[in-house]
């Protein structure tokens, strides 16, 4: 009959077996943690998705454009604001693309250019996407008319990439027969580049000159109804 093994001997032999196994297990778990890619939490995935969605709606970097036309350089505090160094050009029926009165936006009065320049019936102007807000109402001291942004302007878009403000004002017309006469009037009305201003969020009671610059055909171009000398403080 063999003598019974002492309890201390049993524990000693058990520890000799378990300790190396435990060390090996720790090493395996550590290696797996290093080699396997970490899992994203659902919250992290959602945040990543939202970040990408937000990127799609951000302004196009480097071209001056912003989300839905909201320019970050303009304070939206409800007060009038003077935009300085604005270039003005004019366009009409014969040099619209295609020729005619069609415009790119419907601001609640159809898709044909028009207006007379009052607060209630502003004159159409075209510009670059993002330069002004869609259907934004502004005021021009240079021609003493209210204007509404409801058309696209290719040359304005080229200028806006260099952050040059440019508005292209509708001159009217109804045919291409007298295109030469109308284009000359447009050129004569155009002031020096970046020499004028535009008033954003203007008051409703600013002075308005209802004179039409060009009535078609061989009619005179009303150059005497532009206002080159004015003080911006009188309008904003």
NORLINKA-V189816 format. One record per pair of residues at least 4 apart in sequence whose C-alpha atoms are under 6 Angstrom apart, sorted by the first residue. I is the first residue (numbers start at 1). J is the second residue. Records with the same first field share a line. If there is no record, write none. Layout:
I: J ; J
This chain:
15: 19
32: 36
58: 67
59: 65 ; 66 ; 67
60: 65
63: 161
64: 161 ; 163
65: 130
66: 70 ; 71 ; 130
69: 130 ; 132 ; 133
70: 133
80: 200 ; 201 ; 202 ; 236
81: 199 ; 200
82: 198 ; 199
83: 197 ; 198
84: 197
85: 194 ; 195 ; 196
86: 165 ; 166 ; 194 ; 196 ; 197
87: 166 ; 193 ; 194
88: 166 ; 167 ; 168 ; 190
89: 168 ; 190
90: 168 ; 169 ; 170 ; 186
91: 170 ; 171
92: 96 ; 170 ; 171 ; 172 ; 173
93: 99 ; 100 ; 101 ; 173 ; 174
94: 99 ; 176 ; 179
95: 99
101: 112 ; 113
102: 111 ; 112
103: 111 ; 112 ; 113 ; 151
104: 151
105: 150 ; 151
106: 110 ; 111
107: 135
113: 124
114: 123 ; 124
115: 121 ; 122 ; 123
116: 121 ; 122 ; 123
117: 121 ; 122 ; 123 ; 145 ; 146
118: 122 ; 146
119: 146
122: 146 ; 147 ; 148
123: 147
124: 147 ; 148 ; 170
125: 148 ; 149 ; 168 ; 169 ; 170
126: 149 ; 151 ; 152 ; 153 ; 167 ; 168
127: 152 ; 153 ; 156 ; 167
128: 153 ; 156 ; 157
135: 148 ; 149 ; 150
136: 148 ; 149
137: 147 ; 148
138: 146 ; 147 ; 199 ; 200
139: 145 ; 146 ; 147 ; 198 ; 199
140: 144 ; 145 ; 198
142: 226 ; 227 ; 228
143: 226 ; 227
144: 208 ; 209
145: 208
156: 160 ; 166
159: 164
160: 164
173: 216
178: 217
179: 183
185: 221
213: 221 ; 222
214: 221
